[in-house]
Amino acid sequence: MGTIGSSLTSPVTTVSSSNSSSNSGSTSAANSSSGMFTGASAYSADLQNVISRAVQIASLPITVMQSQQTSLNAQSSELNTMDGLFSNLQTAVQGIQTAMNGSSFQSDISNPSVVGATLGDGAVEGVYSIDVKDIGAYATSMTAKSWDATESSPGKPDTYNLVIGNKLYAINPADDSAASVASAINSQYGSLVNATVVNVGSSATPDYRVALQSTTLGAMSLDIQTSQGASLQKQQTAGSLAQYVVDNSGNTVTSNSRSVTISTGVTLQLNSSDPGNPVDVTVTRSTSALSDALTSFAGAYNAVVKEINGQRGQSGGALQGQSILTQLQRTLSGISTYSSTGQISGLTDLGLNLNNDGTLTYNQWTLMAADIGNSSAVTGFLGAADTGGFLQSVTTALNNLEDSSTGLLKNAETAMQSQIKDVGDQITAKQNQVAQLQTSLTNQMAAADAMISGIQQQYQEISSMFSAMDTANQMYAK
């Protein structure tokens, strides 16, 4: 205020408190309500500069935090990109696992009329021989006399017992019709026996019977008995077990099913008997399926490598200098340099060659030669996600990054979002502080401006009065 006061042309000895108070109040109210200072004194611009400068200085931390927030958002976006690329790599590894399972295997059967084949997980290449001695038979029976197709007499239905072997099972049909009895048997005991209603007569003179057939091969008695124990069925086929010999072992194997598993992932269907004439089942893996899977793996791996490389150097990305890059690179390095003992000892033996920039180049002909020459060595090297080999190693490494609760990338993304929120909260709090400072300074400067304006007005009045007196004195002196 000393600086402002010294600029006045004449000293001021008195100040009108009523005028000053009035101007200050009206100006302060106007300025505080608008949030901007617009004074009436000759120094209002200077006072506004004071406010602007103070707000600018107080806002400097906000600028710094906003810059930090922008940087964190960019890092978060890049982490999301990395997450997606590593997830793609995870999917590609699962594709290799699928190619190693039964879906990528194929079978060649020397006599398909005798044997069919279904390949599943765990199948391995090889030649399997099976001599089907007997495909077995299902036990069957049929009611000895006609059974009404529909309920013959209304009222409470009779009770029946289903006999399978030496066991009795209660039947609760809706009525006494053949259809209801068969339906009750199928709904209650369909896993043990199949019941059907057949017409052994003509359309003109129908003769309905209830036929039973066991769901498994082997000798067993099938019957339907009344509540008094009277038998209604007549056994037609006693049933027998299937019999076969695998790989000329001399051991006859029996089965209560025509679907038999002779090796892990290799299930054969016995279509007909042909004793003494073994059928050869040759199981091979489709090299093309594995080759396609390795092509996808190389592409997904290279996409991650290029993204990480793009974060380094003078024009590096948002994660430049972050320690997580080193951890991600270490994971990739462990994948590409995985090795084991055996004829296939590394990815190079499968056609995956490591380049100087960290990417992989895939040569399908190398894989084809390795798979044709020693497919068991290829299988041994790759292994499986839950048993060992390359697939277990890479699956574990990627799970360490991608696990929803413990994965490095997932945790980094969560932590980054937390940081962004914290900085956002700090910016909001600081903006509120600056707004309060601006309001307070505006009110103070408005009061000061009102006081200065009042002083200026009084100065003008006094100056005019002395000027008038001086003019009058000069006139009277003449």
Buried (B, 14 or more C-beta within 10 A) or exposed (E): EEEBEEEBEEEEEEEBEEBBBEBBEEBBEBBBEEEEBBBBBBBBEBBBEBBEEBBEEBBEBBEEBBEBBEEBBEBBEBBEBBBBBBBBBBEBBBBBBBBBBBBBBBBEBBBBEBBBBBBBBEBBBEEBBBBBBBBBBBBBBBBEEBBEBEBEEEEEBEEBBBBBBEEEBEBEBEBBBBBBBBBBBBEBBEEBBBBBBBBEEEEEEEEBBBBBBBBBBBBBBBBBBEEEEEBBBEBEBBBBBBBBBBBEEEEEBBBBBBEBEBBEBBBBBBBEBBEEEBBEBBBBBBBEBBBBBBBBBBBBBBBBBEBBBBBBEEEBBBBBEBEBBEBBBEBBEEBBEBEBEBEBEBBBBBBBBBEEEBBBEBBBEBBBBBBEEBBBBBBBBBBBBEEEBBBBBBBEBBEBBBEEEEBBBBBBBEEBBEBBEEBBEBBEEBEEBBEEBBEEBBBBBBBBBBBBBBBBBBBEEBEEEEEEEEEEEEEEEE
